[in-house]
Amino acid sequence: MRENGTLRLFFLSLFISPLILFTGCQTQRAPATAAAELFKLYRFDDELSAAKITASSIGSSAAAADPIVWHNFFSEDDITWTLLRGRMGYRHGDLVLKGEENTPVMMSPPKSVIAWGLYQAVKIRMLAEGGHEIKIKIGDHEFRHKLGPPNLYNLYNFEINVPTPAGSQPLLIMPTDGLHDLVAISSIELVPRKAEFSQTTGRQKIGKHEEYRNAIYVHAPSSLSYQVTIPRNGQLSFGMGITERNHPITFHILADGLKELYSRTVSDPGVWEDARLDLSSYAGRNVALVFQATAESQGTVGLWANPVLTSGQKRRPNVLVYMIDTLRPDHTSLYGYVRDTTPYLKKLGSQALVFEDCQVPATWTKPSVASLLTSLYSFTHAIAREDDTIPEGSTTLAEQLRAAGYITASAVTNPLAGRISGLQRGFDYVTEWQAVGRYLTPEDRATDSAALNKVVFPWLEKHRDEPFFLYAHTTDPHAPYQPPADCEEKFAKPLETTQFNRDFTRLKEMALGRGASFGVNRALCTRAGIDPDRFIRRAIDRYDAKIFRNDRSFEQLTAKLQALGILDNTLVIVVSDHGEEFWEHGWTGHGQSVYQELARGVFMMWNPKLIPTPGRVAETVQLIDVMPTVLDLIGVKIPDVVQGQSLAPFARGQSFKRRGLLVTSRFAHPYGQSNELIPEDHIDSIALLNANWKLIFRPKGNVVGLNNVELYDRQTDRADTRNVAAQHSVEVNRMSNEIVSWMDTQKQIRAALGRGTKATLDPQTLDQLRSLGYLGGKR
């Protein structure tokens, strides 16, 4: 697919060359730094075709997903299945059903949204007092078995082949066709399909408990021999893994096929084992490095994860992009907030380049982060649904830095910033939200930055001697507004917490028709019997307290970099993907509009070498400017198709002139048709900004009772409170025409870039998206 993408980009450059200056796409060449002086990382997975390979020809496989099992129904509180017909109860750990003049039917738990394409069978162990048939149904697919002997436990195995999109269909079970017969179900299991490793050797991105790595898979016994010249202070780092329990593999590293440098047996398929070898004694020599894997069972699959040879001589600066999800600048002391919510960011900001007015490309996480990491407008990549992914023809910041010799890693606490958006591309290491979640403690409540540090710190220790790019994404300020107790008391009244949490839950239940962030208004509060003013005050207090917690965690992260001796050689970038509304325009949450409280984000850059003169930049910039800015500052080529613009001139004391437009956009919510609350969920909205004006353009605004256009004077009204469109019709017409022309151009670029594939959303991911407020309960 990537080869097709390369060809598409070639034709794209021919197709849209007249459009480049208009859109802000650009080709910016990196300074002629002495690339020859740098030893480029030797990635053994990238050079697999150059290896001499011997491996078993016996094929193997591994589970494509974790099994899902329901069993031990000890009490009514444990019964999460939904009864559709008959009666349901429990008995001695069994789930008991009985018909009442009809056949009993139950449905799988609403939160267990299943990716059926990953499963091959449904197994049900149960006892039936009578009847002739058990039947299950998944969507339009029905499967039947004759009932076994009555009053005995029998195992019913249903082989299924249901290519239904994840989350679209529940499992229905009619355990007996008897109208009055009782059944007792002891377990229900979904058996995953097998992922085949069909070739003797190959490359895949493979995950273990949601920690994904680039891996070479081999069938033991195997040998991969590479002829490489060892650099001065050469270091070989690699990970090892296996795919099957009770099938251990011993991994060996040999020099010139004779001297064993390393040996380790791995027996746990659930973890990656990491190792690092000092090869400095071979410096300057051309050596045959041999990766061997041996096992008792021939054909057993072994995994060499991210094997890389480095020089141990770091010259290029590291890059850390720290994303604070849902952080609005005007609630940080970095940007002058009356509360000291970010004392550390404020301190670091005095030595940094702070952009006072950064416009985000979209006002919810998935499209905004996709734009950050591809430097494409949100309207251009057109991500609108939870399962959309970035365009095939786009290039990510991670891909560019990996190609330049960086070790790349992503650690995210929001599913929308990871694999389900296609944002694993270019990352050697991908730690998804579930892996971070294992480090959460009850004391964290609804904050995850401390858990994120627990994941990131060990990784930094292992890669401190290599140039790295780390994308770290925390959701601390995001709803629900539940800060840790020691931070809560900073701005909130702890005695009010129980009632606030109760009110929040009640309002969220009432707003479930909206499949986006937690969006309620004063009227909903009143209808729920909740005082609106008191509720919003308590929400803001706790939102601010969560920001305070995040600031502390970020300070601990930079302290870790300092302790490792690499802080001064790290370009530190702090950003937010969007803001949060507290009824400025009638709602709470985010994603529902392009007003300033949602469309303005945090953007700060720090490094004493690359940014010798700190300061604050008043000129409006965009989040899509981050990618070209990073590449420009560290001397790496900027891709041919980016829509942001390098802001390095501000760091270098040079003049800057904006090319292209400043735009924030949002598409109609894909599930907005079921929402009776927020009118703007039904339509597209686009905001165009310049130094003087902000125009909000809604092509179908009148259909839902909104203005088709709104104009705001940015010289006097940055909060978008006074619509002056009626007084400035010339500006409205000019900017409206500019948007229409811009949209036509972006559609052409979108077509040339191609669309991404649809991602599979597993049950845990869907549950997490619901907990963050992105999915409603009526899907």
Secondary structure, 3 states (H helix, E strand, C coil): CHHHHHHHHHHHHHHCHHHHHHHCCCCCCCCCCCHHHCCCCEECCCCHHHCEEEECCCCEEEECCCCEEEECCCCHHHCCCEEEECEEEEECCEEEEECCCCCCEEECCCCCCCCHHHEEEEEEEEEECCCCEEEEEECCEEEEEECCCCCCEEEEEEECCCCCCCCCCCEEEECCCCCCCEEEEEEEEEEECEEEECCCEEEEEEEECCEEEEEEEEECCEEEEEEEECCCCCEEEEEEEECCCCCCEEEEEEECCCEEEEEEEECCCCCCEEEEEECHHHCCCEEEEEEEEEECCCCCEEEEEEEEEECCCCCCCEEEEEEECCCCHHHCHHHCCCCCCCHHHHHHHCCCEEECCEECCCCCHHHHHHHHHHCCCHHHHCCCCCCCCCCCCCCCHHHHHHHCCCEEEEEECCHHHCHHHCCCCCCCEEECHHHHHCCCCHHHCCCCHHHHHHHHHHHHHHHCCCCEEEEEEECCCCCCCCCCHHHHHHHCCHHHHHHHHHHHHHHHHHCCCCCCCCCCCHHHHHHCCCCHHHHHHHHHHHHHHHHHHHHHHHHHHHHHHHHCCCHHHEEEEEECCCCCEECCCCCEECCCCCCHHHHEECEEEECCCCCCCCEEECCCEEHHHHHHHHHHHHCCCCCCCCCCCCCHHHHCCCCCCCCCCEEEEECCCCCHHHCCCCHHHHCCEEEEECCCEEEEECCCHHHHCCCCEEEEECCCCCCCCCCCHHHCHHHHHHHHHHHHHHHHHHHHHHHHHCCCCCCCCCHHHHHHHHHHCCCCCCC
